[in-house]
Amino acid sequence: MEFVMKQALGGATKDMGKMLGGDEEKDPDAAKKEEERQEALRQEEEERKAKYAKMEAEREAMRQGIRDKYGIKKKEEREAEAQAALEANSEGSLTRPKKAIPPGCGDAAEEEDESILDTVIKYLPGPLQDIFKK
C-alpha cells in the first residue's frame, strides 16, 4: 500500500505525513535560511537594477549621439528655452504676457452670423445648394 501511495504522490513521502495530519518537522535553522533567502533576493534585485541602469545609460549615450548628429534638442531643453523666452518677454512688463488667440476662436459675433446649416450648404454641389436656399 505504501508503494502505491508513493507512486500516486510522485515520491512525496516526507510531505505525506503532513497531509495526513502527522507531526511536522521543525527546522532549527529556518529563520537563518529565510534571512539568507531574503538577502539573496535583495542582492538579485540590486544587480538587476544596476544592469538596467547601465543599459539605459548606454541608450542615452546613443540618443545623445543622434541628437548631436542631427541637431535635435532634448524635450527638457526645448521646454526650458520656451520658458526662458516667456520670462524674457515679460521682464519689462508689469502685466502677464498676452496669450495668442487663434483666428475665429474669440470672435463670437462672426460665429453667430453663419450657422452650421449654412456651412453644410456651402459644401454641397450647386443644384443641391439651390434646393436648400429656397
Contacts in CASP RR format, 6 or more apart in sequence:
PFRMAT RR
TARGET T0000
AUTHOR 0000-0000-0000
METHOD contacts of the structure
MODEL  1
MEFVMKQALGGATKDMGKMLGGDEEKDPDAAKKEEERQEALRQEEEERKA
KYAKMEAEREAMRQGIRDKYGIKKKEEREAEAQAALEANSEGSLTRPKKA
IPPGCGDAAEEEDESILDTVIKYLPGPLQDIFKK
5 16 0 8 1.000
6 13 0 8 1.000
6 16 0 8 1.000
9 15 0 8 1.000
9 16 0 8 1.000
14 25 0 8 1.000
18 24 0 8 1.000
27 33 0 8 1.000
66 72 0 8 1.000
67 73 0 8 1.000
67 74 0 8 1.000
73 81 0 8 1.000
86 97 0 8 1.000
89 97 0 8 1.000
90 96 0 8 1.000
90 97 0 8 1.000
104 110 0 8 1.000
104 111 0 8 1.000
117 132 0 8 1.000
121 128 0 8 1.000
121 129 0 8 1.000
121 132 0 8 1.000
121 133 0 8 1.000
122 129 0 8 1.000
124 132 0 8 1.000
END
